């Protein structure tokens, strides 16, 4: 479908992402039902994806669906419908846990289970992950190690501003690699602009529902000027004004339910005005432009696995003395991580299916039962 006259003159690599979770998956509230109650609750996911998928198809837009494993297990045909329509399938974990609440062992179990489940359904490697609630924060710096160890190549969990149950306010903006114990993990943080001297988002959740189209367009212009990608994120429940409501407190109720009628019209406007890629397509194009031109990509080192510090691989000719081989090794490691995105084969060996099924039949841990 041709783009409208309001499309920007210079195309910005933009991505629309959908975190596939249900109306009862709102985080960090005593009103949220535990996972043991989820099977007894009405699901609205089929209804909402039956609206979103044809809408995306009408604009020839491909997006990244971050599927919650618990929902994928119950609606495998919907996962396959998204996949067969050409959308990227990525992981949102299994039981919608906050990383900093459950700790490394339970988080590892959760996100590994989700990846294996989704790979079994699609027959392809699941390369991307997004933590529920953007819960990769300064309270959970270990999470990058765990995400890479669990088999993911990129993460999109960092919210580079303050927010209720997530956010790293001083994080780098734009794409960068994180050094982990298990190799380099590519981070794709949420899009952020500065408004009245404060970092803020206009591009997802309640932020986008409150922002006018004019303000969103202004923010996209700011991202373009900074040569940063636009990352939009929404949840299927946000196009559903008739969804059941949880008994939340006044402020939380406002954040979760304000302007639900505005989400679908804004998505249609965005899809008609901008060209969207999947995250994986955007990443591959981005890395190819750096990799083939021998430029550098920022690398984040976690000092003492705690506070983060930014660096970029130093050009080999600028390194002196005993540090030469150290920096050369780091450059080669980053180049290897970039090459992985360009040359990784997406298919999953058939024998993995049997392994996956045996792992998925494992009983739910006590960590899940308490959530």
C-alpha positions in Angstrom: 0.0 0.0 0.0 1.5 3.4 -0.9 2.5 5.6 2.0 0.6 8.8 2.7 1.9 12.3 1.9 2.7 12.8 5.6 5.5 10.2 5.4 8.9 11.7 6.2 11.1 12.6 3.3 14.1 10.6 4.6 13.1 7.1 5.6 13.7 6.1 9.2 14.3 2.4 10.0 11.2 1.9 12.2 9.9 -1.2 14.0 6.4 -2.0 15.3 6.5 -4.6 18.1 3.6 -6.3 19.8 4.0 -7.8 23.3 1.4 -10.7 23.2 -0.1 -10.9 26.6 -3.7 -10.8 27.9 -5.8 -8.3 29.9 -5.0 -10.1 33.2 -1.2 -9.9 32.7 -0.8 -6.4 34.1 2.3 -6.4 36.3 3.2 -5.5 39.8 -0.2 -5.1 41.4 -2.0 -7.1 44.2 -5.1 -7.1 41.9 -3.3 -9.2 39.3 -4.4 -12.8 39.5 -1.7 -15.5 40.0 -0.7 -17.9 37.3 -2.7 -20.6 38.9 -5.9 -18.6 38.1 -5.1 -17.7 34.5 -6.7 -20.8 32.9 -10.0 -20.0 34.5 -10.1 -16.4 33.1 -11.7 -15.3 29.8 -9.0 -14.7 27.2 -9.3 -11.9 24.7 -6.2 -12.7 22.7 -7.9 -14.4 19.8 -10.4 -11.5 19.4 -7.6 -8.9 19.5 -5.2 -10.7 17.1 -8.1 -11.2 14.7 -8.2 -7.4 14.5 -4.5 -6.8 14.5 -3.4 -9.3 11.9 -5.8 -8.2 9.1 -5.0 -4.6 9.9 -1.3 -5.2 9.5 -1.8 -7.1 6.3 -3.9 -4.3 4.8 -0.9 -2.0 5.1 1.6 -4.7 4.1 3.4 -4.2 7.4 5.5 -6.9 9.1 6.1 -6.6 12.8 7.8 -8.5 15.7 5.5 -10.4 18.0 7.0 -10.9 21.5 4.9 -13.9 22.5 4.3 -14.8 26.1 5.0 -18.6 26.3 2.0 -19.3 28.6 -0.3 -17.9 25.9 1.6 -19.5 23.0 1.2 -22.9 24.7 -2.6 -22.4 24.6 -2.9 -20.8 21.2 -0.3 -22.4 19.0 -2.4 -21.8 15.9 -2.2 -18.1 16.6 1.6 -18.2 16.9 1.7 -20.1 13.6 -0.7 -17.6 12.0 1.6 -14.7 12.9 4.6 -16.7 11.7 3.0 -17.7 8.4 2.0 -14.1 7.7 5.7 -13.2 7.7 6.0 -11.6 11.1 8.9 -12.3 13.4 8.3 -14.4 16.4 10.3 -13.5 19.5 10.0 -14.3 23.2 8.4 -12.4 26.1 9.3 -15.2 28.6 6.9 -17.8 29.8 5.1 -16.7 33.0 5.4 -12.9 32.7 7.9 -12.6 35.6 9.8 -9.5 36.6 13.5 -10.4 36.3 14.6 -8.5 39.4 11.9 -10.2 41.5 12.5 -13.8 40.7 16.3 -13.9 40.5 18.7 -15.6 38.0 17.7 -19.3 38.4 14.0 -18.8 38.0 14.5 -16.2 35.2 16.7 -18.5 33.3 14.2 -21.3 33.6 11.4 -19.1 32.4 13.0 -17.6 29.3 14.6 -20.9 28.2 11.3 -22.7 28.5 9.7 -19.9 26.3 12.4 -20.1 23.7 12.1 -23.8 23.3 8.4 -23.7 23.1 8.3 -21.1 20.4 11.1 -22.8 18.4 9.1 -26.0 18.5 6.0 -24.2 17.1 7.8 -22.3 14.3 10.7 -24.6 13.4 13.0 -21.6 13.5 15.5 -20.1 15.9 14.0 -17.6 18.2 16.6 -14.8 18.3 14.9 -12.0 20.2 13.7 -11.5 23.8 11.9 -8.7 25.7 11.5 -8.9 29.4 8.0 -8.2 30.9 7.8 -4.7 32.3 11.2 -3.8 30.8 12.5 -5.3 34.0 16.2 -5.4 33.0 17.2 -2.6 35.5 20.2 -1.7 37.7 18.6 -4.2 40.1 19.2 -7.1 37.7 22.5 -6.4 35.8 23.0 -10.2 35.7 20.0 -10.5 33.4 22.1 -9.8 30.2 24.3 -12.8 31.1 21.3 -15.0 31.6 19.5 -13.9 28.3 22.6 -14.6 26.3 23.1 -18.0 28.0 19.5 -18.9 27.3 20.2 -18.8 23.6 19.0 -15.3 22.5 21.0 -13.1 20.1 19.3 -9.8 20.8 17.4 -8.2 23.7 14.9 -5.4 23.6 14.3 -5.0 27.4 16.0 -1.7 28.2 13.8 1.4 28.8 16.3 4.2 28.9 14.3 6.4 31.2 12.5 6.2 34.6 9.3 4.2 34.8 7.3 2.3 37.4 8.8 -1.2 37.4 11.6 -0.9 34.9 14.0 1.5 33.3 17.7 2.4 33.2 17.6 6.2 33.1 21.3 6.7 32.2 21.4 3.9 29.5 22.9 4.5 26.1 20.3 5.4 23.4 20.4 3.5 20.1 21.7 0.0 19.5 24.7 -1.4 21.2 26.3 -4.7 22.3 26.5 -5.8 25.9 29.6 -7.9 26.9 28.3 -10.9 28.8 30.1 -14.0 30.1 28.6 -15.9 27.2 29.4 -13.6 24.3 28.1 -10.3 23.0 24.3 -9.6 23.3 22.8 -6.9 21.0 20.6 -4.5 22.9 17.8 -2.7 21.2 16.5 -0.2 23.8 13.1 1.6 23.5 13.0 4.9 21.6 13.3 7.9 23.9 13.3 11.6 23.3 14.0 14.5 25.6 10.9 16.6 26.5 11.2 19.6 28.8 14.6 18.4 29.9 13.5 14.9 30.7 13.8 11.6 28.9 10.4 10.3 27.9 8.7 7.9 25.6 5.9 8.8 23.1 6.0 5.5 21.3 4.2 2.8 23.3 1.8 1.8 26.0 0.1 4.6 28.0 2.7 7.1 26.7 1.5 6.7 23.1 -2.2 6.6 24.2 -1.8 9.9 25.9 0.3 11.6 23.2 -1.4 13.3 20.2 -0.4 12.3 16.7 1.2 15.7 16.3 3.4 15.1 19.4 4.3 11.6 18.2 5.3 12.9 14.8 7.5 15.5 16.5 9.1 12.8 18.5 9.8 10.7 15.4 11.4 13.7 13.8 13.7 14.0 16.8 14.7 10.4 16.5 15.4 10.9 12.8 17.6 13.9 13.5 19.6 11.8 16.0 19.8 8.9 13.5 18.1 6.5 16.0 15.5 3.9 15.1 11.9 4.2 16.0 10.6 1.3 18.1 6.9 1.2 18.8 5.5 -1.2 21.3 1.8 -2.1 22.1 -0.1 -4.9 23.7 -3.2 -6.5 22.2 -5.3 -5.4 25.2 -4.6 -1.8 24.2 -7.0 -2.0 21.2 -9.7 -3.5 23.4 -11.8 -0.9 25.3 -14.3 -3.6 26.3 -11.8 -5.8 28.1 -12.5 -6.8 31.7 -10.9 -4.4 34.2 -8.8 -5.3 37.2 -9.6 -3.5 40.5 -6.5 -1.3 40.3 -5.7 1.8 42.3 -6.6 5.2 40.7 -3.2 6.0 39.2 -2.6 2.5 37.9 -6.1 2.3 36.5 -5.5 5.6 34.6 -2.2 4.3 33.2 -3.6 1.0 32.1 -7.0 2.1 30.7 -6.7 5.7 29.5 -7.5 6.4 25.9 -7.9 2.7 24.8 -10.1 3.9 21.9 -7.1 5.8 20.5 -4.7 2.9 20.0 -6.0 1.3 16.9 -6.5 4.6 15.0 -3.0 5.6 15.9 -1.6 2.3 14.7 -3.4 2.7 11.4 -2.0 6.2 11.1 1.5 5.0 11.8 1.3 2.1 9.4 0.0 4.4 6.7 2.6 7.0 7.3 5.9 5.1 8.0 7.6 2.0 6.7 8.0 -0.7 9.3 10.5 -3.5 9.6 10.7 -6.4 12.0 13.4 -5.9 14.6 15.5 -8.7 13.1 15.3 -7.0 9.6 16.2 -3.7 11.1 19.1 -5.2 13.1 20.5 -7.1 10.1 20.4 -3.9 7.9 21.9 -1.8 10.7 24.8 -4.3 11.4 25.5 -4.8 7.7 26.0 -1.1 7.2 28.6 -1.1 10.1 30.1 -4.6 9.4 30.7 -4.1 5.7 32.0 -0.5 6.2 34.4 -1.5 9.0 32.9 0.9 11.4 32.3 0.3 15.1 29.3 -0.3 17.2 29.1 0.8 20.9 29.8 -1.9 23.5 28.6 -1.8 27.0 30.8 -3.3 29.8 29.2 -4.2 33.1 31.7 -3.1 35.6 31.7 -5.7 38.4 28.4 -7.0 36.9 26.8 -3.8 38.4 27.0 -0.3 37.0 27.3 0.0 33.3 30.0 1.8 31.4 30.1 2.5 27.6 32.9 1.9 25.2 33.5 1.2 21.6 36.1 -1.3 20.2 39.3 0.7 19.6 40.7 0.6 16.0 43.6 -1.9 16.0 46.1 0.7 14.8 45.4 2.9 17.8 46.3 0.2 20.4 49.8 0.2 21.8 52.1 -2.2 23.6 50.8 -5.1 25.7 47.2 -4.1 25.3 47.3 -4.8 21.5 46.1 -8.4 21.7 43.5 -7.6 24.3 41.8 -5.0 22.1 42.3 -7.1 19.0 40.5 -9.9 20.7 37.6 -7.6 21.7 37.3 -6.3 18.1 37.2 -9.8 16.7 34.6 -10.9 19.3 32.3 -8.0 18.3 32.9 -8.7 14.6 31.9 -12.3 15.3 28.7 -11.2 17.1 27.8 -9.0 14.1 28.6 -11.8 11.6 26.2 -14.1 13.6 23.3 -11.9 12.7 24.2 -11.9 9.0 24.9 -15.6 8.6 22.9 -17.4 11.3 20.7 -20.1 9.8 17.2 -19.7 11.1 16.0 -23.3 11.0 16.0 -25.5 14.1 17.2 -29.1 13.7 14.3 -31.6 13.7 15.7 -33.5 16.7 15.3 -30.3 18.8 11.6 -30.9 18.7 11.9 -34.1 20.8 14.2 -32.3 23.3 11.8 -29.4 23.5 8.7 -31.5 24.2 10.5 -33.3 27.0 11.5 -30.0 28.6 8.0 -28.6 28.2 6.5 -31.5 30.0 8.5 -30.8 33.1 6.4 -29.8 36.0 6.0 -26.1 36.8 8.4 -24.9 39.4 7.5 -23.5 42.8 8.8 -20.1 41.5 5.9 -20.0 39.0 3.3 -21.1 41.5 4.1 -18.2 43.8 3.6 -15.6 41.0 
